[in-house]
């Protein structure tokens, strides 16, 4: 042995897995047609700018009093400027993906993995004699 550890890559992978788990990256399930609401952790400073993205594409940009929505999010998306909470109304299958938020020019560590599911119909129970 030359005194060097060969566990470097294993340690990095383990750390990445633990970090991913600690950041709460479990999928969030939303029913198709219902609102999709994503709320970042409380921010200690006054929020002056917010940028939400899905899979690297812009959802919205808010700087001071200017608010711009992009693509299919126009007309059905809201932003609470005081908390950076994102609400997408009438959720569609195309809204599924990884959402990230940048607040005051700082990309937040939280990744929101959104899955959109269809409503499960209520089962019908029928009683019959044998």
DAVEN-V21719 format. One record per residue. N is the residue number from 1. RES is the residue in one small letter. SS is DSSP state (A for helix, B for strand, O for the rest). OMEGA is omega as a letter, one per 40 degrees, with the letter a starting at -180 (* if undefined). Layout:
n->N res->RES ss->SS omega->OMEGA
n->N res->RES ss->SS omega->OMEGA
//
This chain:
n->1 res->x ss->O omega->a
n->2 res->x ss->O omega->i
n->3 res->x ss->O omega->i
n->4 res->x ss->O omega->i
n->5 res->x ss->O omega->i
n->6 res->x ss->O omega->a
n->7 res->x ss->O omega->a
n->8 res->x ss->A omega->a
n->9 res->x ss->A omega->i
n->10 res->x ss->A omega->i
n->11 res->x ss->A omega->i
n->12 res->x ss->A omega->i
n->13 res->x ss->A omega->i
n->14 res->x ss->A omega->i
n->15 res->x ss->A omega->i
n->16 res->x ss->A omega->i
n->17 res->x ss->A omega->i
n->18 res->x ss->A omega->i
n->19 res->x ss->A omega->i
n->20 res->x ss->A omega->i
n->21 res->x ss->A omega->a
n->22 res->x ss->A omega->a
n->23 res->x ss->O omega->i
n->24 res->x ss->O omega->a
n->25 res->x ss->O omega->i
n->26 res->x ss->O omega->a
n->27 res->x ss->O omega->i
n->28 res->x ss->B omega->a
n->29 res->x ss->B omega->i
n->30 res->x ss->B omega->a
n->31 res->x ss->B omega->i
n->32 res->x ss->O omega->i
n->33 res->x ss->O omega->i
n->34 res->x ss->O omega->i
n->35 res->x ss->O omega->i
n->36 res->x ss->B omega->a
n->37 res->x ss->B omega->i
n->38 res->x ss->B omega->a
n->39 res->x ss->O omega->i
n->40 res->x ss->O omega->i
n->41 res->x ss->O omega->i
n->42 res->x ss->O omega->a
n->43 res->x ss->O omega->a
n->44 res->x ss->O omega->a
n->45 res->x ss->O omega->i
n->46 res->x ss->O omega->a
n->47 res->x ss->O omega->i
n->48 res->x ss->O omega->i
n->49 res->x ss->B omega->i
n->50 res->x ss->B omega->i
n->51 res->x ss->B omega->i
n->52 res->x ss->B omega->i
n->53 res->x ss->B omega->i
n->54 res->x ss->B omega->i
n->55 res->x ss->O omega->i
n->56 res->x ss->O omega->i
n->57 res->x ss->B omega->a
n->58 res->x ss->B omega->i
n->59 res->x ss->B omega->i
n->60 res->x ss->B omega->i
n->61 res->x ss->B omega->i
n->62 res->x ss->B omega->i
n->63 res->x ss->B omega->a
n->64 res->x ss->O omega->a
n->65 res->x ss->O omega->a
n->66 res->x ss->B omega->a
n->67 res->x ss->B omega->a
n->68 res->x ss->B omega->i
n->69 res->x ss->B omega->a
n->70 res->x ss->O omega->i
n->71 res->x ss->A omega->a
n->72 res->x ss->A omega->a
n->73 res->x ss->A omega->i
n->74 res->x ss->O omega->i
n->75 res->x ss->O omega->a
n->76 res->x ss->O omega->a
n->77 res->x ss->B omega->i
n->78 res->x ss->B omega->i
n->79 res->x ss->B omega->i
n->80 res->x ss->B omega->a
n->81 res->x ss->O omega->a
n->82 res->x ss->O omega->a
n->83 res->x ss->O omega->a
n->84 res->x ss->O omega->i
n->85 res->x ss->B omega->i
n->86 res->x ss->B omega->i
n->87 res->x ss->B omega->i
n->88 res->x ss->B omega->i
n->89 res->x ss->O omega->i
n->90 res->x ss->O omega->a
n->91 res->x ss->O omega->a
n->92 res->x ss->O omega->i
n->93 res->x ss->A omega->a
n->94 res->x ss->A omega->i
n->95 res->x ss->A omega->i
n->96 res->x ss->O omega->i
n->97 res->x ss->B omega->a
n->98 res->x ss->B omega->i
n->99 res->x ss->B omega->i
n->100 res->x ss->B omega->i
n->101 res->x ss->B omega->i
n->102 res->x ss->B omega->a
n->103 res->x ss->B omega->a
n->104 res->x ss->O omega->i
n->105 res->x ss->O omega->i
n->106 res->x ss->B omega->i
n->107 res->x ss->B omega->a
n->108 res->x ss->O omega->a
n->109 res->x ss->O omega->a
n->110 res->x ss->O omega->i
n->111 res->x ss->O omega->a
n->112 res->x ss->B omega->i
n->113 res->x ss->B omega->a
n->114 res->x ss->B omega->i
n->115 res->x ss->B omega->i
n->116 res->x ss->B omega->a
n->117 res->x ss->B omega->i
n->118 res->x ss->O omega->i
n->119 res->x ss->O omega->i
n->120 res->x ss->O omega->a
n->121 res->x ss->O omega->i
n->122 res->x ss->O omega->a
n->123 res->x ss->O omega->i
n->124 res->x ss->O omega->i
n->125 res->x ss->O omega->a
n->126 res->x ss->O omega->i
n->127 res->x ss->O omega->i
n->128 res->x ss->O omega->i
n->129 res->x ss->O omega->a
n->130 res->x ss->O omega->*
//
